[in-house]
Amino acid sequence: MIICNVVGARPNFMKMAPVINEQLSQGFNQVFVHTGQHYDEKMSQIFFDELKMPRPDLYFGVGSDTHARQTARIMTEFEKFCVERKPDLVVVAGDVNSTLAAALVASKLHIPVAHVEAGLRSFDKTMPEELNRIVTDHVSEFHFTTEHSANENLVQEGISPDKIHFVGNCMIDTLFSHLERALDRRPWVPFSVSPGEYALLTLHRPSNVDRHETLAKLASMINKVSESLPVIFPVHPRTAKQIASSDISFARRVILCEPLAYLSFLGLMSKSRVVITDSGGIQEETTALGVPCLTLRANTERPSTVLLGTNRLVDPNGSDVHTAMQEILSDKWRKGEMPPLWDGFASRRICEIISSFIKTFQTV
């Protein structure tokens, strides 16, 4: 039986690395496909090295493009692979275009799909990721969920409960596995800051960076934060392009740098006083680390990080950020708690379920 694992963009790597490595340790016959949706070495290749993932068996190199053309290219290449190699199960993760494309191809070829991180919903269909999540879930046979809200969402959408498996969070598996190595690097030293005495910022979501007016307001807010703490800002390529083409400027204590490798970023995040972000996965990682997180969004598909964890949704145009920073700097931010099954063993539970599927498959 051939299991095909698919990755395409940076968030996929942290989710799939422990699943792939667990499969290899258990002797699964697996094929590893990288679509090349993220193609910059700092956004892709270095992750394979740091996460100790095997080299992909196939690399499509589709690169950046519009949603439609990128998805179409991945589908075309992945269909060729599926017709030739005939995998018996396709495993996808998250909500990027590679996730959707591989799931659609597999389902139309009647190949079962397993979705890692299924059921998350922001209930905001202006987000491309939300559409990818919904469609992927509705063509999948196995739904591996990270929190109880995901189970509830799937049931409400008519997914049979026997297809839903609450396994925990694979990104947290990766975090726990690599945290010690990340801290050993002391990644704050090159920025001339000390642990607990800086903020960490990420911005990449189109709704935040594509319009000059919105990005300018965010820059003003970040400059204000830097009056209290230096801000380390690894700049996503999408955001860098917008900054370069505008008159937006940052204060001296906002330290702009290129995207960071996984271990460097994890080490910085774990020792930051606060993380300010519009990312999805970082909301989960900060909750696991117990680090205050301000999410520059009106909604989140990861409600457990707000209900249980250290995350808060903030309006960058209002007083939310100022109020939150006052709480953080005065040590009044709640400590939060770890969501259920975020224990570092999600990938093992996933592989146990896949193993049962293999045994059933072999007896048919």
Residue pairs with C-beta under 8 A, 6 or more apart in sequence:
1 29
1 88
1 89
1 358
1 361
1 362
2 29
2 30
2 31
2 85
2 86
2 87
2 88
2 89
3 23
3 28
3 29
3 30
3 31
3 87
3 88
3 89
3 90
3 91
3 354
4 30
4 31
4 32
4 33
4 81
4 82
4 85
4 87
4 89
4 90
4 91
4 106
5 16
5 19
5 20
5 23
5 30
5 31
5 32
5 33
5 91
6 12
6 16
6 33
6 34
6 35
6 78
6 90
6 91
6 92
6 93
6 98
6 99
6 102
7 13
7 16
7 32
7 33
7 34
7 35
7 56
7 93
7 98
8 34
8 35
8 36
8 37
8 38
8 62
8 74
8 96
8 97
8 98
8 99
9 37
9 38
9 43
9 94
9 96
9 97
9 98
10 38
10 43
10 44
10 47
11 93
11 94
11 96
11 280
11 281
12 93
12 94
12 96
12 98
12 99
13 44
13 47
13 48
13 51
13 53
13 262
14 47
14 51
14 170
14 171
14 174
14 175
14 262
14 281
15 93
15 94
15 116
15 117
15 170
15 171
15 174
16 53
16 91
16 93
16 116
16 170
17 47
17 51
17 52
17 53
17 174
18 170
18 173
18 174
18 177
18 346
18 347
19 91
19 93
19 116
19 170
19 347
19 350
19 351
20 30
20 32
20 53
20 54
21 52
21 53
21 347
22 347
22 348
22 350
22 351
23 30
23 351
23 354
24 30
24 54
26 351
26 355
28 351
28 354
28 355
28 358
31 57
31 58
31 85
31 87
32 53
32 54
32 55
32 56
32 57
32 58
33 56
33 57
33 58
33 59
33 60
33 78
33 81
33 102
34 44
34 56
34 58
34 59
34 60
35 60
35 62
35 74
35 77
35 78
35 98
35 101
35 102
36 44
36 59
36 60
36 61
36 62
36 63
37 62
37 63
37 64
37 70
37 74
37 96
37 97
37 98
38 44
39 61
39 63
39 64
40 237
40 259
42 258
42 259
42 260
42 261
43 237
43 259
46 261
46 262
47 53
47 261
47 262
48 54
48 55
48 56
50 178
50 261
50 262
50 263
51 174
51 178
51 262
58 81
60 73
60 74
60 77
60 78
62 70
62 73
62 74
62 77
63 70
64 70
65 73
67 97
67 128
70 97
71 97
71 100
71 101
72 101
74 97
74 98
74 101
74 102
75 101
75 104
75 105
78 101
78 102
78 105
78 106
79 105
79 109
82 90
82 105
82 106
82 109
82 111
83 109
87 106
87 111
88 111
88 112
88 361
89 111
89 112
89 113
89 114
89 354
89 357
90 102
90 103
90 106
90 111
90 112
90 113
90 114
91 113
91 114
91 116
91 354
92 98
92 99
92 102
92 103
92 113
92 114
92 115
92 116
92 136
93 99
93 115
93 116
93 117
93 170
94 116
94 117
95 117
95 120
95 129
95 130
95 132
95 133
95 136
95 280
96 129
96 132
97 128
97 132
99 115
99 132
99 136
100 131
100 132
100 135
100 136
102 113
103 113
103 115
103 135
103 136
103 139
103 140
104 135
104 139
106 112
106 113
106 139
107 113
107 139
107 140
112 141
112 142
112 357
113 136
113 139
113 140
113 141
113 142
114 140
114 141
114 142
114 144
114 350
114 354
115 136
115 137
115 140
115 142
115 143
115 144
116 144
116 170
116 350
117 144
117 145
117 146
117 169
117 170
118 133
118 136
118 137
118 140
118 143
118 144
118 145
118 150
118 154
118 164
119 133
119 137
119 143
119 145
119 149
119 150
119 151
119 152
119 153
119 154
119 159
119 164
120 133
120 146
120 147
120 149
120 150
120 153
120 280
120 301
120 302
121 130
121 133
121 134
121 149
121 150
121 153
121 301
122 129
122 130
122 299
122 300
122 301
123 130
123 299
124 130
124 298
124 299
125 131
126 207
127 207
129 280
129 301
130 301
133 301
134 157
137 143
137 154
137 157
137 159
138 157
138 159
140 163
141 163
142 163
142 165
142 353
142 354
142 357
143 150
143 154
143 159
143 163
143 164
143 165
144 165
144 167
144 346
144 350
144 353
145 151
145 154
145 164
145 165
145 166
145 167
146 167
146 168
146 169
146 170
146 284
146 302
146 304
146 339
146 342
146 346
147 169
147 302
147 303
147 304
147 339
147 340
148 166
148 304
148 340
149 303
149 304
150 166
151 164
151 166
154 163
154 164
155 161
155 164
165 349
165 350
165 353
166 341
167 341
167 346
167 349
167 350
167 353
168 340
168 341
168 342
168 343
168 345
168 346
168 349
169 284
169 288
169 339
169 341
169 342
169 346
170 346
170 347
170 350
171 281
171 284
171 285
172 284
172 285
172 288
172 342
172 343
172 344
172 346
173 344
173 345
173 346
173 347
175 266
175 285
175 288
175 289
176 288
176 344
177 344
178 262
178 263
178 266
179 266
179 270
181 263
182 262
182 263
182 264
182 266
182 267
182 270
183 267
183 270
183 271
185 263
185 264
185 267
186 267
187 260
187 263
187 264
187 265
187 267
187 268
188 194
188 195
188 198
188 267
188 268
188 271
191 198
191 230
191 232
191 255
191 257
193 230
193 232
195 271
196 271
196 272
196 273
197 229
197 230
197 273
198 229
198 230
198 231
198 232
198 272
198 273
199 225
199 226
199 229
199 230
199 231
199 232
199 272
199 273
199 274
199 275
199 276
200 231
200 232
200 268
200 269
200 272
200 274
200 275
200 276
201 222
201 231
201 232
201 233
201 234
201 254
201 275
201 276
201 277
202 233
202 234
202 236
202 275
202 276
202 277
202 278
202 279
202 282
203 209
203 215
203 218
203 233
203 235
203 236
203 239
203 277
203 278
203 296
204 236
204 238
204 239
204 278
204 279
205 278
205 279
205 296
205 297
206 238
207 214
207 278
207 297
208 214
208 215
208 218
208 278
208 296
208 316
209 215
209 218
209 236
209 238
209 239
209 242
210 238
210 242
212 242
212 246
212 248
215 239
215 242
215 243
215 246
215 248
216 246
216 248
217 316
217 317
218 296
218 316
219 248
219 249
219 250
221 316
221 317
221 321
222 231
222 233
222 250
222 251
222 254
222 276
223 250
223 251
223 254
224 321
224 322
225 231
225 276
225 321
225 325
226 250
226 251
226 252
226 253
226 254
227 251
227 253
228 325
228 329
229 253
229 273
229 274
229 329
230 253
230 254
230 255
231 253
231 254
231 255
231 276
232 255
232 257
232 268
232 272
233 250
233 254
233 255
233 256
233 257
234 257
234 258
234 259
234 260
234 265
235 243
235 256
235 257
235 258
235 259
236 259
237 259
242 248
250 256
260 268
266 285
269 275
269 282
269 285
269 286
269 289
269 291
270 289
270 291
272 291
273 292
273 328
273 329
274 291
274 292
274 293
274 294
274 324
274 325
274 328
275 282
275 286
275 291
275 292
275 293
275 294
276 293
276 294
276 296
276 321
277 283
277 293
277 294
277 295
277 296
278 295
278 296
278 297
280 300
280 301
280 302
282 293
283 293
283 295
283 300
283 302
283 305
283 309
283 311
284 302
284 305
284 309
284 342
286 292
286 293
286 305
286 309
286 310
286 311
287 293
287 304
287 305
287 308
287 309
287 310
287 311
287 336
287 338
287 339
287 342
288 309
288 338
288 342
290 310
290 335
290 336
291 310
292 310
292 312
292 324
292 328
292 333
293 305
293 309
293 310
293 311
293 312
294 312
294 314
294 320
294 321
294 324
295 311
295 312
295 313
295 314
296 314
296 316
297 313
298 313
298 315
299 313
300 306
300 311
300 313
302 311
304 339
305 311
305 339
306 312
306 313
308 336
308 337
308 338
308 339
309 336
309 337
309 338
309 339
310 333
310 334
310 335
310 336
312 320
312 324
314 320
314 321
314 324
315 321
324 333
327 333
341 349
